[in-house]
Amino acid sequence: MVLLNSGEYPVDYSLDQLTGILNPKDFFRINRQFLVSIRSIKNIHVFPKSRLNLELQPPAPADVFVTIEKVTKFKQWLGE
């Protein structure tokens, strides 16, 4: 499912396939469940042990965390 403008839309691709298709400057795979657009990040909350919680627009149905292993690459991606 893809969340877009407060709606959910089915897609026929896996997240691995979408990661290869979408522009890496615009999209980042933050964990096993989420591939986020840089434009969808509304706010970033820092939690203990360098965990990052993303506030997205449209809002996700549950908390969205960047995996600890990807935090450094995620920060580099935001800096580009």
C-alpha positions as CSV (number, residue, x, y, z in Angstrom):
1,M,0.0,0.0,0.0
2,V,1.1,3.5,-0.7
3,L,-0.2,6.4,1.5
4,L,-0.8,9.5,-0.6
5,N,-2.9,12.5,0.2
6,S,-4.6,10.6,3.1
7,G,-5.5,7.7,0.8
8,E,-4.2,4.2,0.5
9,Y,-3.4,2.8,-3.0
10,P,-2.3,-0.8,-3.8
11,V,0.9,-1.2,-5.8
12,D,2.1,-4.2,-7.7
13,Y,5.8,-3.8,-6.6
14,S,7.7,-4.9,-3.6
15,L,9.6,-2.3,-1.5
16,D,12.8,-3.7,-3.0
17,Q,11.5,-3.2,-6.5
18,L,10.3,0.3,-5.7
19,T,13.6,1.2,-4.1
20,G,15.3,0.3,-7.5
21,I,12.7,2.2,-9.5
22,L,12.2,5.5,-7.6
23,N,14.8,8.3,-7.6
24,P,17.1,7.8,-4.5
25,K,17.3,11.6,-4.1
26,D,13.5,11.7,-3.4
27,F,12.9,8.3,-1.6
28,F,14.7,6.4,1.2
29,R,14.1,3.0,2.6
30,I,14.0,3.6,6.3
31,N,13.2,0.1,7.5
32,R,11.6,-3.2,6.3
33,Q,8.2,-1.7,6.1
34,F,8.6,1.9,4.9
35,L,10.0,3.7,1.9
36,V,9.6,7.5,2.5
37,S,9.6,10.5,0.3
38,I,11.6,13.4,1.4
39,R,8.6,15.6,0.8
40,S,6.4,13.5,3.2
41,I,8.7,14.1,6.3
42,K,7.0,16.7,8.4
43,N,9.1,16.4,11.5
44,I,11.9,14.2,13.0
45,H,11.8,13.3,16.7
46,V,15.1,12.0,18.3
47,F,14.7,9.2,20.8
48,P,17.3,7.6,23.0
49,K,20.1,5.6,21.4
50,S,19.9,7.7,18.2
51,R,16.5,6.3,17.2
52,L,14.6,8.6,14.9
53,N,10.8,8.7,14.7
54,L,9.4,10.3,11.6
55,E,6.2,12.4,11.6
56,L,4.8,12.0,8.0
57,Q,2.3,13.9,6.0
58,P,-0.1,12.2,5.4
59,P,0.2,10.6,8.8
60,A,1.1,6.9,9.0
61,P,-1.3,4.7,11.0
62,A,1.5,3.8,13.5
63,D,4.9,5.2,14.6
64,V,7.5,5.2,11.9
65,F,11.1,4.7,13.0
66,V,14.3,4.7,11.0
67,T,16.2,1.4,11.7
68,I,19.3,2.1,13.8
69,E,21.5,0.6,11.1
70,K,20.2,3.2,8.6
71,V,20.2,6.3,10.8
72,T,23.7,7.5,9.5
73,K,22.8,7.0,5.8
74,F,19.4,8.6,6.4
75,K,21.0,11.7,7.9
76,Q,23.4,11.8,4.9
77,W,20.4,11.5,2.5
78,L,18.7,14.4,4.2
79,G,21.8,16.5,3.8
80,E,22.0,16.1,0.1
